Structures are given as C-alpha cells and as structure tokens.
C-alpha cells in the first residue's frame, strides 16, 4: 500500500506498516512518525513527530469509503492546517 502525502515544500511522507490495515506515516526528512501527542483520544488532539514505536497513537488507517486517514487510537480523522496537525471527528 502506498499513500503519499506532501505538506509544504521539503516535507514528504511515506507509509510504513507491518500489516495491510494499520501503518505509520513517516517523514522522509528525519525518519520520525506522526503520533497523537500524549495519546490524547479527544477531537482536536495535536499530532506531532516522534520516534517510531508500536503504539496505537502512531498507527493510522485509510478509511476508503470516505477517503480519509484515521487514527487507530481514537478513530478520528487526520487533519492538516498549515504547520498544525490534529485529529478531528469527520464522518
């Protein structure tokens, strides 16, 4: 599975995973993965870069019906606004 995200110049991402359903979103710049800060399950939780670990706060999946990327931790959608990443309740 390949999902390519590009946010602003010089920020490229790749997907890495151990199974077909959940994956990490990893920065090509520094090898860090997107993670929900503090494993916060609430909408609006900030998403940060962190070293890759096997924690639900770092695993994502593609919701194919709606074309969204969602968190394994809280089933919320990944949202990007400029340099800010967070989770939102989108249906």
N, C-alpha and C positions, 0 to 999 in steps of 0.2 A: 504494500500500500504506500502510495506517495501523496502527501499533501504538502504543497509548497506555499508558504506564507512569506510575504515580503512587506515589511513595515519600514518606511522611510529609506533613505539611501544608506547603504552599508549594513543593513540589518537583514540578514537572511536566516531562514529557519529550515530545519529538516526534521523529519519524523523518524523516531527510532522506537521499536517495540519488540516485545518478546512473544506476542500473540497477535492474532488478526484483529482483535477488538480494541484493546487499550494501547496507547502509545505515549511516549514523551514528545514534547515539542522542544527541540534543542537549537540553540544559537550556533551558527557557523563561526561567529566571531570569537566566542570564548568557550564553547562546549557546555555551557550551563543550560539547564532545562527550566521551562516555565513551571512555576509552583504557586499554589494559593497560599499567600502569606499567613503563617500561624495556623494553617489547616482550618481556616475560618469557613464555616458552612453557610454563612449568610450572604444574600444578594449584595453586591457592591464590594465584596471582599477584593482586596488588591492582589494582583498577580505579579510575582517577582521572579527574578532569575536565581537559581540555586543549583548546587551540585546535584547530579542525578542520583536519586535514591529510589527505592521501591516503596513508595508511599502514595496512597490514593490522592493526596494533594497535588501530585505531579502527573497523574495519569489522565489522559483525555481520550475521547472517542468521537467519531463522526456520526452525527445524527442525520442519516441520509435523507430521511423524509423531508426535513426542513432545511437541509444544507448548512447545519451549524456544527461547531465544535463544542462539546460539553465535557464537564469535569466528572470524573469517576467519584470524587469526594462528595459532591453535592448536587450533581446532575444539572448544574447551572451552565449557561452559555458563556463562552469566552468572548469578551468584547474589548476592542481596542479603540481608544480615542487619543490621537497624538502619541505621546510617550506613556500614557496611562493604560494599563491593562487591568481588567477586573472581571468579576463574574456577574451575570445578570440572569434574571428569570425571564426567558424568552420562550414563547411557545409557537 
